[in-house]
């Protein structure tokens, strides 16, 4: 009788040990999973700039400007949104296809060709504009074509409005690839610059870019502000 009870106690002890071991294994797996998740979150956070900050970037290299003229037209019944990803964050431009169909179409064409990827915001004037999209990187470049589209007569270059840059010698509404975002309340510019659209998401990122240190003699940022990509999609 005592021998039988001893064998039963031994079996119970083994079963309990196996149960505890299984529970311990679950806890270990859970810990590993949590650790992996934490590492992934940390990596994702490290890859994106913190609010109000820019991640370090290499200077933009000059790009080939030959892309060819755009073909086709955008549908005025649709909404086109350009997502501008930079090392200072991401903002969105809703293209004004109805009032600026040729300019919007050209901009989308350049974006689709990857023309803007790896270019920079080469001119930053606090309280005025941030300007980019030049393949040469110094304000002298553009694609191998230009378009001309008179801006709306009632246009106002107020905060968040996006328009195309041009030289003083070019007719009103002429544009290549360089664009600017008005960062001040009102740029006070005449109606000479082709309308592109308006920043509808991420105006805080524009403010971050506006706030980077610049060389007063050139209006260029001391540390590169890189356009990593511009993607235009229908929404």
N, C-alpha and C positions, 0 to 999 in steps of 0.2 A: 504494500500500500504506500509506504513512504517512498519507495523507488519510483512508483508511478507518478506521485505528486511532484517529485523532483524533476521527472522528465517533462511534465506539463509546465512547470515554472520555467524550465530552460527554453522550451518552445515559445512561451509568452515573451520571455526576455529578448529572444531573437527577433520576434515579430515587432516588438516595440522599437528595437534598435533600427530595423529596416525602415519603419515608419518615420522615425526621427531623421534618418539619413536622407529619405526622400524629401522631407520637408526642408532640410538644410540645403539640398540640391536646388529646389525651387527658389529659395531665398538668394542663393548665389547667382542663378540665372537672372533673377530680377535685378540684382545689383549690377551685373554686367550690362544688362539692357539699359539701365538708368545711366550708367557711366558712358555708354556709347552715345546715347541720346544727348547727354550733356556735352560730349566732345563735338558732336555734329552741330549743336546749337552754337557752341563757341566758335567753330570754324566759320559758320555762316555769318555770325556777328562780326568776326574779324575781317571778312571779305567785303563788307559794306561799310561805307563811312558813317560815323556817328552823326547825329543831327547837328548841323552847324559846322561840320568839319569836312576836310578833304583828305583823301588818302594819298600818300606820296605817289607820284607818277613820273615816268620818263618823258622828256620833251618830245613833242610831235615831230615826226620826220616829214619832209616835203613829199607830196603825193603827185602821181600822174594826173593831169587835169583833163585828159582826153576820155570823154564818156559818150559823146554823141548826143544829139538833140532828142528831147522826149517825143514820143508818139502817143497818139490816142488822147482821150480826155477823161477827166474824173466826172463821176455822176453827181450832179448838184443835189440830188435827192438823198444822197448818202452823207454820213459824217465820217471824216477822216481825222484820225488822231495820231500825231507824231510823238513817240516816246523817246525822249532825249536822255540817254544814260551817260553820266559823267563821273569822274572820280570824286566829285563833291555831292553826288546824289542824282536823283532822277526827277525830271519834270515832264509835263505833257503839254503839247501845243495842239489845239483844235484848229485845223486849217479852215480858212474862210473861203470855201470853194465857190459860194454864190457870188461874192463880191470880188474875188481874186482867183478866177479859174485857171488862168495861164500860169500865174505864179505858184499856185498850189500844186499844179500838175508837174511843173519843173522841179519843185522841191521834193515831191514824192519820187520822181524819176531819179534824182541824185541820191536820195536815201536808199532806194531799192538797189542802186548800183554799188552801194557801200562807199560812196564818195566821201561822206562825212566821217566815217569810222576812222578814228585815230587822228583826227584834226583837233584843233584847240579853240578855246576862247582866248584870242590873242589881244583883245582890247577890252579893258574894264575901266569904266569911269563911274565911280560911286555917285548915286543920285541922278544918273543919266541913263547909260546903257551898258550891257555886256554884249560883245560882238564876237562871232566866230564863224566857222565854216570855210576858212580859207585854206586851200591845199598847200599854199606856199608857207603859211603860218605867220606871215608878217603884215597882212593887210593888202598885199599887192596881187594876190592870185584869184583864180576863178576857173570855171570849166571852159571848155572849148566852144561855148556858145553863150548867148544872152537872150533874155526875153524882155519884152517891153509891155507893161500893162499899167495904165494910169491908175493911181490910187483913188479911192472914193473922195469926192470933193469935200465931204464933211469929216474926213478922217482926223482923229486926234491920237497923238502918240502918247498915250497915258500908260500907267504902270501895268505891265503884263502884256501889252500889245507887242506883237512880233512883226517886224518889217524887214525888207531887204536893203542891204547897203549898196551904195553906188558912188562913183566919183562925181565931183562937181561938174565935170565936162559932159557927163552923160545925160540924156533926156530924162525927164521925170518918169518914174516907174520902171526904169531899167534895172535888171537884176541878173546876177550870175549865181553864185553859191553862198556868198557871205550874207548872214542875217544877224539881226540884233534884237534883243529883248529889252524893252524899256523897263528900267529898274527904279527910276524915280517916279514921283507922282505925275509929272508931265514933262516930257522931253523938250517941249516948246519948238518942235521942228515944223517946217513948212510941209505942205502936202506934196512932197517930191519923191517919197520912198514907197515902193510897192508894198502893199499890205500882204502879209502871209496869214496871220491868224492871231490867236491869243493864248496865253498860258492859262490853262484851266485846272491844272493840278500841279502842285509842287512849287508854288511861287516862293516858298521859303528856301528852296534850293537856289533859286535865282538870287535871293538875298545873300545866301552863303557865298556864292561866287562873287557877287558884288563886293563882299567884304574882305576878299583875300588881299594880301599885300601886293602892291604894284610899284613899278618904277615910274615915278612922276614924269620923267622925260620921254618915255615911250608909251605909257599907259598899258604896258604889258605886265602880266602877273610875274612875280618873282619866282614862284613855284608853279609848274605847269598845271593848267586846268584843261583836262583832256576830254574830248567828246569820244567816249568809247564806242557808242553806236547811236544811230537814229533809225528807228523802225516806224513806218507808217502803216496803220491798219484801219480797216473800216470798223465802225462801232455803232 
